[in-house]
Amino acid sequence: MYNLAALLEESARSYPTRDAVVLGTARLTYAEVDAAANRVAGLLVERGVVPGDKVALSCPNLPHFTAAYFGILKAGATVVPLNVLLKAREVAYHLRDADAKAYLCFEGTPELPIGREGYDGFRDAPGCEHLFVVTADPAAGSALEGVETLGAAVAGRPATFDTVETDEDDTAVILYTSGTTGQPKGAELRHRNMRDNALAGAEVFRADPARPDTYLCVLPLFHSFGQSVVQNGAFAFGGTVVMLPRFEAGAALALMQRERVTFFAGVPTMYWALLGALDAAGGESAVDVRLIAGSLRMAAAGGSALPVEVHKEFERRFGVTILEGYGLSETSPVASFSHYGEPARPGSIGTPIPGVEMRLLRPEGWDDVEDSPDAVGEIAIKGHNVMKGYYRRPDATAEVIRDGWFRSGDLARRDPDGWYYIVDRSKDMIIRGGFNVYPREVEEVLMTHPDVSLAAVVGVPHESHGEEVKAFVILRDGSTATAEDLLAWGRTQMAGYKYPRLVEVVASLPMTATGKILKRDLG
């Protein structure tokens, strides 16, 4: 069966008593998660959801997300995961843009009132017919008046359901892009896009159901990385997903130790935070790093470029090599990955995964750049992972897909062995006085300074040069370095057109819910 829900069903048949999801002291087996998903599917079908309908889902990393996600799929509908930080106006936009027929929304907390924002957004999207509020305790009512809770709606329903058969080219998930250029667009991903990306773990990560991995789920499940690599990747091979609803580095270290985590996937800022938490806890003497390292066999990074210094420090302290990969929502998401069991190549995103091709294009068209290790071009991707297109946006789709090739907007180079190295986002590149400056290169140099903990580099308007290079820097604890010190040091380390003329020392950097630095908020 091509329905993506088969990942859950097959593991539930093969390993019914194996832990599928862990949250705190709660442990749900595959049989229990499958039964919960079946109840959601039965409810949706009873309320008129038919194959092809869109059902939106707002929920942090909780077992409710997984049950609802696979329940929607079992009903033959399309899952539309939404960022839990969206405000009411943004929720309404997504519901209308996706033509959502139903909306499942976690009630949230006073600090993160997802339910209130979702409820207000639902009221402003009249085409969406059903709202179900998900409460932490399924038996509890909602603080929102007059709404139906999912717990009450599924209570007493059969634990079995005949999953709707879907074609492999039917849309399983619509993932909305971050919207850094205009309104967010929904990437339509087929059942086979998502299924094949999860199953690629057999070769990419050496996933083996006979030796199931325990995944620490800190990446948001509404995002493609956490969804495909962690949740779906685990379920494809009978693994266990240990959930952490909100990433906190100290809590993550404690869970890695307690649950004997074997697979950690995160964005670069999470690895940076883990190293910081280790120091804050008093170093290796306070955290049993040997126990964590003894269990951890896979550390995967993606989402943005991993600083080389973070790569080296994590390997030194945890004894595990971080493998970098690359992908986008439009590619389900994984397109390339470093090779498990081979010597690390810090800074590289590896080679295309099986069934996927990559090439480097000239920015002005669809021709390849010259075949040279120094040639920089825009990554284009072709394979089983490439989306159908942007939902209801044929013009936007035509701009990025031609003859099956998807152009990413990311600049990279390729070494003689075929390994790719991200240079930067084409939109992030700084043009200073006619010279191209790649922020990532400047950030990597800044990170080698002994007082620099993290750096983000952007271009700011300049009257004569067009753009000027500006660095925002977080210092290491106890450092007394000044912006002037860093500016003077940078002048000795980088070419005259590259080094940042503007340096600002900050306590923190703005980040998305997935841990990416929001450079558009810097300036």
C-alpha positions as CSV (number, residue, x, y, z in Angstrom):
1,M,0.0,0.0,0.0
2,Y,1.4,3.4,-0.9
3,N,-0.3,5.3,2.0
4,L,2.5,6.8,4.1
5,A,0.6,5.5,7.2
6,A,1.9,2.0,6.2
7,L,5.1,3.0,8.1
8,L,3.2,2.9,11.3
9,E,1.0,-0.1,10.5
10,E,3.8,-2.4,9.4
11,S,5.8,-1.7,12.6
12,A,2.6,-2.1,14.7
13,R,2.1,-5.6,13.1
14,S,5.8,-6.6,13.5
15,Y,6.6,-5.0,16.9
16,P,3.2,-4.3,18.6
17,T,4.7,-4.2,22.2
18,R,7.8,-2.3,21.3
19,D,8.0,1.3,22.6
20,A,7.1,3.7,19.8
21,V,6.8,7.0,21.6
22,V,8.2,8.1,25.0
23,L,7.2,11.4,26.8
24,G,8.4,11.8,30.3
25,T,7.2,8.7,32.2
26,A,4.6,7.8,29.5
27,R,5.5,5.0,27.1
28,L,3.3,4.2,24.2
29,T,3.7,1.0,22.2
30,Y,3.3,0.7,18.4
31,A,0.0,-1.0,19.0
32,E,-1.2,1.8,21.1
33,V,-0.1,4.6,18.7
34,D,-1.7,2.7,15.8
35,A,-5.0,2.4,17.7
36,A,-5.0,6.1,18.6
37,A,-4.4,7.0,14.9
38,N,-7.3,4.6,13.9
39,R,-9.6,6.5,16.2
40,V,-8.7,9.8,14.7
41,A,-9.2,8.4,11.2
42,G,-12.6,7.1,12.1
43,L,-13.6,10.5,13.5
44,L,-12.5,12.4,10.4
45,V,-14.3,10.0,8.0
46,E,-17.5,10.3,10.1
47,R,-17.3,14.1,9.9
48,G,-17.1,14.0,6.1
49,V,-13.4,14.1,5.4
50,V,-12.8,12.3,2.1
51,P,-9.6,11.3,0.3
52,G,-7.7,14.4,-0.9
53,D,-9.2,16.7,1.7
54,K,-6.7,18.8,3.7
55,V,-6.5,18.6,7.5
56,A,-4.3,21.1,9.3
57,L,-2.4,20.2,12.5
58,S,-0.9,22.5,15.2
59,C,0.9,20.5,17.9
60,P,4.3,20.5,19.6
61,N,6.3,17.4,20.0
62,L,3.7,15.3,21.8
63,P,2.2,11.8,21.1
64,H,-0.9,13.7,20.0
65,F,1.0,14.9,17.0
66,T,2.0,11.5,15.9
67,A,-1.5,10.0,16.4
68,A,-3.2,12.8,14.6
69,Y,-0.6,12.8,11.7
70,F,-1.1,9.2,10.9
71,G,-4.8,9.3,11.6
72,I,-5.2,12.0,8.9
73,L,-3.2,9.9,6.5
74,K,-5.2,6.8,7.3
75,A,-8.3,8.7,6.3
76,G,-6.8,9.3,2.9
77,A,-6.5,13.0,3.6
78,T,-3.5,15.3,3.4
79,V,-1.7,16.5,6.5
80,V,-0.9,20.2,6.7
81,P,1.4,20.7,9.7
82,L,1.5,24.3,11.0
83,N,4.2,26.0,13.1
84,V,3.0,26.2,16.7
85,L,4.2,29.8,17.0
86,L,1.8,31.1,14.3
87,K,-0.6,33.9,15.4
88,A,-4.3,33.9,14.6
89,R,-3.9,35.9,11.3
90,E,-1.2,33.5,10.1
91,V,-3.2,30.5,11.1
92,A,-6.2,31.8,9.1
93,Y,-3.9,32.4,6.1
94,H,-2.6,28.8,6.1
95,L,-6.1,27.3,6.6
96,R,-7.5,29.3,3.6
97,D,-4.4,28.8,1.4
98,A,-4.4,25.1,2.0
99,D,-8.2,24.7,1.6
100,A,-8.3,22.9,4.9
101,K,-11.5,21.1,5.7
102,A,-10.6,20.4,9.4
103,Y,-8.1,21.6,11.9
104,L,-6.7,19.8,14.9
105,C,-5.0,22.2,17.3
106,F,-3.3,21.6,20.6
107,E,-4.7,23.8,23.4
108,G,-1.3,25.0,24.5
109,T,-0.2,26.7,27.7
110,P,-0.5,30.2,29.1
111,E,3.1,30.8,27.8
112,L,2.3,29.3,24.4
113,P,-1.5,29.8,23.8
114,I,-1.6,27.7,20.6
115,G,-5.3,26.9,21.1
116,R,-6.5,30.5,21.4
117,E,-4.5,31.6,18.3
118,G,-5.8,28.6,16.5
119,Y,-9.4,29.1,17.5
120,D,-9.3,32.8,16.4
121,G,-7.6,31.8,13.1
122,F,-10.2,29.1,12.5
123,R,-13.0,31.6,12.9
124,D,-11.4,33.8,10.2
125,A,-11.2,30.8,7.8
126,P,-14.9,30.0,7.1
127,G,-14.1,27.3,4.6
128,C,-12.6,25.1,7.3
129,E,-15.5,23.2,8.7
130,H,-14.2,21.4,11.8
131,L,-12.0,22.4,14.7
132,F,-10.9,19.8,17.3
133,V,-8.9,21.1,20.3
134,V,-6.3,18.6,21.5
135,T,-5.8,18.7,25.3
136,A,-2.8,17.3,27.2
137,D,-5.2,15.1,29.1
138,P,-7.5,13.5,26.6
139,A,-10.3,13.2,29.2
140,A,-10.2,16.9,30.1
141,G,-12.3,19.6,28.6
142,S,-10.9,22.7,27.0
143,A,-10.6,26.2,28.5
144,L,-11.9,27.5,25.2
145,E,-15.7,27.8,25.3
146,G,-17.9,26.0,22.9
147,V,-15.2,23.9,21.2
148,E,-15.0,20.2,20.7
149,T,-12.0,18.4,22.2
150,L,-10.4,15.6,20.2
151,G,-10.3,13.4,23.3
152,A,-14.1,13.6,23.7
153,A,-14.7,13.1,20.0
154,V,-12.7,9.9,19.7
155,A,-13.7,8.4,23.1
156,G,-15.3,5.0,22.6
157,R,-14.4,4.7,19.0
158,P,-13.1,1.4,17.6
159,A,-9.4,0.9,17.7
160,T,-9.4,-0.5,14.2
161,F,-9.8,1.2,10.9
162,D,-9.4,0.1,7.3
163,T,-6.8,2.6,6.0
164,V,-7.8,4.3,2.8
165,E,-5.7,3.2,-0.2
166,T,-3.9,6.1,-1.9
167,D,-1.8,6.3,-5.0
168,E,1.9,7.0,-4.6
169,D,1.5,10.3,-6.4
170,D,-1.3,11.5,-4.2
171,T,-0.4,14.3,-1.9
172,A,0.4,13.1,1.6
173,V,1.7,16.3,3.2
174,I,1.8,20.0,2.5
175,L,4.7,21.7,4.2
176,Y,4.8,25.4,4.2
177,T,8.0,27.2,3.5
178,S,9.3,29.8,5.9
179,G,8.2,32.6,3.7
180,T,11.4,34.6,3.8
181,T,10.5,36.0,0.4
182,G,6.8,36.9,0.5
183,Q,3.9,34.8,1.6
184,P,4.6,31.2,2.7
185,K,4.0,28.6,0.0
186,G,2.8,25.1,0.5
187,A,5.1,22.4,-0.9
188,E,3.0,19.4,-2.0
189,L,4.8,16.1,-1.1
190,R,3.6,12.8,-2.5
191,H,3.2,9.6,-0.4
192,R,6.2,8.2,-2.3
193,N,8.3,11.4,-1.7
194,M,7.8,11.0,2.1
195,R,8.0,7.2,2.2
196,D,11.1,6.9,0.1
197,N,12.8,9.6,2.1
198,A,12.1,7.8,5.4
199,L,13.2,4.4,3.9
200,A,16.5,6.0,2.7
201,G,17.6,5.6,6.3
202,A,18.5,2.0,5.7
203,E,21.5,3.2,3.6
204,V,22.1,6.7,4.8
205,F,21.9,6.0,8.5
206,R,22.3,2.2,8.6
207,A,18.9,1.9,10.2
208,D,18.1,-1.7,11.1
209,P,14.8,-3.0,12.7
210,A,16.8,-5.8,14.3
211,R,18.8,-3.2,16.2
212,P,16.2,-0.4,16.5
213,D,17.4,3.1,17.3
214,T,16.2,5.4,20.1
215,Y,15.7,8.9,18.6
216,L,15.7,12.0,20.7
217,C,13.0,14.2,19.1
218,V,14.0,17.8,19.7
219,L,13.4,19.0,16.1
220,P,9.8,20.3,15.8
221,L,7.6,17.6,14.2
222,F,5.8,20.2,12.1
223,H,9.1,20.8,10.3
224,S,10.3,18.5,7.5
225,F,13.6,17.5,9.3
226,G,12.0,16.3,12.5
227,Q,9.0,14.8,10.6
228,S,10.9,12.7,8.0
229,V,14.2,11.9,9.6
230,V,13.1,11.4,13.2
231,Q,9.4,10.4,13.4
232,N,8.9,8.7,10.0
233,G,12.5,7.5,9.9
234,A,12.0,5.8,13.3
235,F,8.7,4.3,12.4
236,A,10.0,2.9,9.2
237,F,12.4,0.7,11.1
238,G,10.6,0.1,14.4
239,G,12.6,2.7,16.4
240,T,11.6,4.6,19.5
241,V,10.9,8.3,19.5
242,V,11.8,10.1,22.8
243,M,10.0,13.4,22.7
244,L,11.1,16.7,24.1
245,P,8.3,19.3,23.5
246,R,10.6,22.3,23.7
247,F,14.4,22.1,23.2
248,E,16.4,22.8,26.3
249,A,20.0,21.7,26.0
250,G,20.3,20.6,29.7
251,A,17.1,18.5,29.5
252,A,18.2,17.0,26.2
253,L,21.5,15.9,27.8
254,A,19.6,14.3,30.6
255,L,17.3,12.4,28.3
256,M,20.2,11.2,26.2
257,Q,21.7,9.8,29.3
258,R,18.5,8.3,30.8
259,E,17.0,6.8,27.6
260,R,20.3,5.6,26.1
261,V,19.6,7.6,23.0
262,T,21.4,6.2,19.9
263,F,20.2,8.8,17.3
264,F,20.3,12.6,17.7
265,A,19.3,14.9,14.9
266,G,19.5,18.7,15.3
267,V,20.3,22.0,13.7
268,P,23.7,23.5,14.3
269,T,22.5,25.8,17.1
270,M,21.3,22.8,19.0
271,Y,24.8,21.2,19.0
272,W,26.2,24.6,20.0
273,A,23.7,24.7,22.9
274,L,24.6,21.1,24.0
275,L,28.2,22.1,24.3
276,G,27.2,25.2,26.3
277,A,25.0,23.1,28.6
278,L,27.8,20.7,29.2
279,D,30.0,23.6,30.4
280,A,27.2,25.1,32.4
281,A,26.6,21.8,34.2
282,G,30.2,21.6,35.2
283,G,31.7,19.7,32.3
284,E,32.1,16.0,31.9
285,S,32.2,15.4,35.6
286,A,28.5,16.5,36.0
287,V,27.2,14.8,32.9
288,D,28.0,11.2,32.1
289,V,29.4,11.9,28.7
290,R,30.9,8.4,28.5
291,L,27.4,6.9,28.9
292,I,25.9,9.2,26.3
293,A,28.8,8.5,23.9
294,G,28.6,4.8,24.6
295,S,25.0,4.8,23.3
296,L,25.0,7.5,20.7
297,R,25.9,6.1,17.3
298,M,24.4,8.7,15.0
299,A,24.6,12.5,15.2
300,A,23.0,14.2,12.2
301,A,23.0,17.9,11.4
302,G,21.0,19.8,8.9
303,G,18.9,22.9,8.4
304,S,21.8,25.3,8.1
305,A,25.6,25.2,7.9
306,L,27.4,23.5,10.8
307,P,30.3,25.6,12.0
308,V,33.5,23.6,11.7
309,E,34.6,24.6,15.3
310,V,31.3,23.1,16.6
311,H,31.9,20.0,14.6
312,K,35.4,19.5,16.1
313,E,34.4,20.3,19.7
314,F,31.4,17.9,19.7
315,E,33.6,15.1,18.4
316,R,36.3,15.9,20.9
317,R,33.9,15.9,23.9
318,F,31.4,13.3,22.9
319,G,33.5,11.0,20.7
320,V,30.9,11.0,18.0
321,T,31.3,12.5,14.5
322,I,28.4,14.7,13.4
323,L,27.3,13.8,9.9
324,E,26.0,16.8,7.9
325,G,23.2,16.5,5.4
326,Y,21.2,18.8,3.2
327,G,17.7,19.3,2.1
328,L,14.6,21.5,2.0
329,S,10.9,21.2,2.6
330,E,10.5,20.9,-1.2
331,T,12.7,17.8,-1.2
332,S,11.0,15.8,1.6
333,P,13.6,17.0,2.9
334,V,16.8,14.9,2.6
335,A,18.8,15.3,-0.7
336,S,22.4,14.6,0.4
337,F,24.2,13.3,3.4
338,S,27.7,12.5,4.6
339,H,28.7,8.9,4.7
340,Y,28.3,6.9,7.8
341,G,31.4,5.1,8.9
342,E,33.8,7.1,6.7
343,P,36.2,9.8,7.8
344,A,34.5,13.2,8.5
345,R,34.8,16.0,6.0
346,P,33.8,19.0,8.1
347,G,31.9,21.6,6.2
348,S,30.6,19.1,3.6
349,I,26.9,18.1,3.2
350,G,28.0,14.8,1.6
351,T,26.8,13.3,-1.7
352,P,23.3,12.7,-3.0
353,I,21.3,10.0,-1.3
354,P,20.4,6.9,-3.3
355,G,17.9,7.8,-6.1
356,V,18.7,11.5,-6.0
357,E,20.9,13.6,-8.3
358,M,22.5,17.0,-7.8
359,R,24.2,19.5,-10.0
360,L,25.4,23.1,-9.8
361,L,23.7,25.7,-12.0
362,R,24.8,29.1,-13.2
363,P,22.7,31.8,-11.4
364,E,21.4,33.3,-14.6
365,G,20.0,30.1,-16.1
366,W,19.8,26.3,-16.1
367,D,23.2,25.6,-17.5
368,D,25.9,23.9,-15.3
369,V,28.9,25.8,-14.0
370,E,32.3,24.6,-15.2
371,D,33.5,21.4,-13.7
372,S,36.0,22.8,-11.2
373,P,36.5,22.4,-7.4
374,D,36.5,26.2,-7.1
375,A,33.3,26.7,-9.2
376,V,30.3,27.9,-7.2
377,G,26.8,27.3,-8.4
378,E,23.2,27.0,-7.3
379,I,22.3,23.5,-6.2
380,A,19.6,21.7,-8.3
381,I,18.1,18.4,-7.2
382,K,16.3,15.7,-9.1
383,G,14.9,12.4,-7.7
384,H,12.2,10.6,-5.8
385,N,12.2,13.3,-3.1
386,V,11.3,16.4,-5.2
387,M,7.8,17.9,-4.5
388,K,4.9,18.0,-6.9
389,G,5.0,21.8,-6.7
390,Y,3.7,24.6,-4.7
391,Y,0.0,24.2,-3.9
392,R,-2.1,26.3,-6.3
393,R,0.9,28.2,-7.5
394,P,1.9,27.0,-11.0
395,D,3.9,30.1,-11.8
396,A,6.0,29.8,-8.6
397,T,6.5,26.1,-9.4
398,A,7.6,26.8,-12.9
399,E,10.2,29.2,-11.6
400,V,12.0,26.5,-9.6
401,I,11.2,23.2,-11.4
402,R,12.2,22.3,-14.9
403,D,12.4,18.8,-16.4
404,G,12.2,17.4,-12.9
405,W,15.1,19.5,-11.6
406,F,14.4,21.7,-8.6
407,R,16.6,24.7,-8.0
408,S,17.3,25.3,-4.3
409,G,18.6,28.9,-4.0
410,D,21.6,27.6,-2.2
411,L,25.1,28.1,-3.4
412,A,27.7,25.3,-3.2
413,R,30.9,23.9,-4.6
414,R,31.8,20.2,-5.4
415,D,35.1,18.6,-4.8
416,P,36.7,16.0,-7.2
417,D,35.1,13.1,-5.2
418,G,31.6,14.5,-5.7
419,W,31.1,15.8,-2.2
420,Y,29.2,19.1,-1.9
421,Y,30.0,22.1,0.3
422,I,27.5,24.8,1.0
423,V,28.9,28.3,0.4
424,D,25.7,30.2,1.3
425,R,22.2,31.0,0.4
426,S,22.1,33.0,-2.8
427,K,19.8,35.5,-1.2
428,D,22.3,35.9,1.8
429,M,25.3,36.6,-0.3
430,I,26.7,40.1,0.3
431,I,28.0,42.2,-2.6
432,R,30.4,44.7,-1.2
433,G,31.9,47.1,-3.7
434,G,31.4,44.6,-6.5
435,F,33.0,41.7,-4.6
436,N,31.0,38.6,-3.5
437,V,31.2,38.0,0.2
438,Y,29.8,34.7,1.6
439,P,28.5,35.2,5.2
440,R,29.2,31.6,6.1
441,E,32.9,32.0,5.3
442,V,33.2,35.1,7.5
443,E,31.3,33.3,10.3
444,E,33.6,30.3,10.2
445,V,36.6,32.6,10.6
446,L,35.0,34.5,13.5
447,M,34.2,31.2,15.2
448,T,37.9,30.4,15.4
449,H,38.5,33.4,17.7
450,P,38.9,32.0,21.3
451,D,36.4,34.5,22.7
452,V,33.6,33.9,20.1
453,S,30.9,31.4,20.9
454,L,28.5,32.0,17.9
455,A,28.4,34.5,15.0
456,A,26.0,35.6,12.4
457,V,27.0,37.8,9.5
458,V,24.7,39.9,7.3
459,G,24.9,42.6,4.7
460,V,23.6,46.1,5.6
461,P,23.1,49.0,3.2
462,H,26.1,51.2,2.5
463,E,26.1,54.5,0.6
464,S,29.3,53.9,-1.5
465,H,29.9,50.1,-1.3
466,G,26.3,49.1,-1.8
467,E,26.5,46.7,1.2
468,E,28.7,46.5,4.2
469,V,29.6,43.3,6.2
470,K,28.2,43.3,9.7
471,A,28.8,40.6,12.3
472,F,26.6,39.9,15.4
473,V,28.6,37.9,17.9
474,I,27.8,36.0,21.1
475,L,30.9,35.8,23.4
476,R,32.0,32.9,25.5
477,D,31.2,33.1,29.2
478,G,33.7,35.2,31.0
479,S,35.1,36.9,27.9
480,T,35.9,40.6,28.0
481,A,36.6,41.1,24.3
482,T,35.0,44.2,22.7
483,A,33.6,44.8,19.3
484,E,36.7,46.8,18.5
485,D,38.9,43.9,19.5
486,L,37.1,41.6,17.1
487,L,37.1,44.1,14.3
488,A,40.9,44.6,14.6
489,W,41.4,40.8,14.7
490,G,39.2,40.2,11.7
491,R,41.2,42.7,9.7
492,T,44.3,40.4,10.2
493,Q,42.4,37.2,9.3
494,M,40.4,38.1,6.2
495,A,40.8,39.9,2.9
496,G,40.1,43.6,2.9
497,Y,36.7,43.2,1.2
498,K,35.6,40.4,3.5
499,Y,36.2,41.3,7.1
500,P,33.3,42.9,9.0
501,R,33.6,46.6,9.3
502,L,30.7,46.5,11.8
503,V,30.7,44.2,14.8
504,E,28.0,44.1,17.5
505,V,28.3,42.0,20.6
506,V,24.9,40.5,21.6
507,A,23.5,38.3,24.3
508,S,21.4,36.2,21.9
509,L,20.4,35.9,18.3
510,P,16.8,35.7,16.9
511,M,15.9,32.1,15.9
512,T,13.1,30.3,14.2
513,A,11.2,27.5,16.0
514,T,13.5,25.1,14.3
515,G,16.7,26.8,15.7
516,K,17.8,28.6,12.5
517,I,19.2,32.0,12.9
518,L,16.8,34.6,11.6
519,K,19.1,36.8,9.6
520,R,16.3,38.9,8.2
521,D,15.8,40.2,11.8
522,L,19.4,41.4,12.0
523,G,20.6,44.6,10.5
